[in-house]
Every structure is written in structure tokens, then in C-alpha cells.
Amino acid sequence: MEIVPLIISLLTGAVGGNVAGALFKNISLGTAGNSICGILGGGLGGTILHFLGVNANPDGGFDLMSILGSVASGGVGGGVVLAIVGFIKSAMGKK
């Protein structure tokens, strides 16, 4: 996997985690927690979609679609992981 799409996925994952935390206050883990979950989710989302061939560019170069694919996979992955961790945390706290 190329390093630049991975970095884009990690950064947009952090943004996606913070956006999800801002939208859903009940699952927010704070700025640091949202960023960490977002980075993990962005990395996982970007890696999974890369292995599925979604972000692949046959020329090895960059085009707009591969960059947008990295941004979308990172942001969505970050939001999803934050939602999962936030729901688990809130469910464990309601005992």
C-alpha cells in the first residue's frame, strides 16, 4: 500500500471521528478519544478498501478519484469506529 493514501486516510479518519463525536454527543469520547478512534478507523477503512481495489490506480499515480476514495474511506471508517467504541462505552457505563 502506498504511504500517501494511507496518510490521507488517517488524517480524514481523525476528522471523521471528531465530526461524528460532534454530531452525536452521547458517544463522544472527547477530542483526543475521537481523534484516536478516527485514526484507527481511517487506517482500517483505507486499508480494507485498498485491498478490495477501490483506491487502486493502475498507473501508480494520483488522480482525483483515488484521493477522494481515500478521503471517503478514512472519514467513514473513523466515524464508524468512533460510533462502535462510543456505544460500547455508554453501554458499559449504564450498569
N, C-alpha and C positions, 0 to 999 in steps of 0.2 A: 504494500500500500504506500502511496506517495505521502510525503510528510505535509505538504501544503493543504491538501483536502482534509487531513486529519486535524491540523491546527484550526482550520475554518470550522470543522465540526465541533471541536472542543470549545472554541470561543462562542459560537452560536448556541451551543448547549448551555453554557453559563447564562447567556441572555435568556434562553428559553426557560430555564429553571427559575430565574428571577421574575420573568413575566408571569409564569404560572403561579408563583408564590404571591405576586401582587394581585392576581385575579381571584385566587382562592385563599383568603386569609386563614381559613381553618386548617389548611395543610402546609402553610408557610413554615419554614424552618429558620427564618432569619436570612439576612443577606449572605452570610458565609455558608450556611447549610444549603440554601437554594443554589448557590454557585457550585458547590461541590457536587451535589446531586445532578445538577445540569451538566457539569463537565463529564461526569461518569456516563450519563445518558447520551450526551452528544458523541462521546467516543464510541460507545456501543452502537448507537444508531448509525453513525457514519461507517463504522467497520462492517456492520451487517449488510447495509445497502451496497457497500463497495464489493463485498464478496458475492452479492446477488447480481452484480454487474450494472446497478443503476447509475453509479457515478463514474463508470468507466468511460474513458475517452480512447478510442483505438489509436489515435495519433500520438498519444502520450503528452499532448499539450493541454492547455486550458481553453475552454470555451465557456460561454455564458451558462449553458445548461449544466455542465459539471459543477460549476461554482454554486449555482442555485440549488442543485441537488445536495451538495454538502451543507449549505445553509439550512435547507429544509429538514434534512435528516438530523442535523445537530440540534436544531431548535425543538423539533418534535420529540426527539429522544430525550432531551433534557427535561422537557415538560412532563413526559410520561414517567420517567424515573422519579422525579420530584413528587408526582401525584401518588405513586405507589408507596414511596417511603413516608410521605406525609399521612396517608391513610393508615398505614401500619402503626405509625407513631401515635396518631389520635385514637386508634382502636385499643392500643395497649394502655393508654392513659385513662380510659373510661372504666377501669375496673373498680 
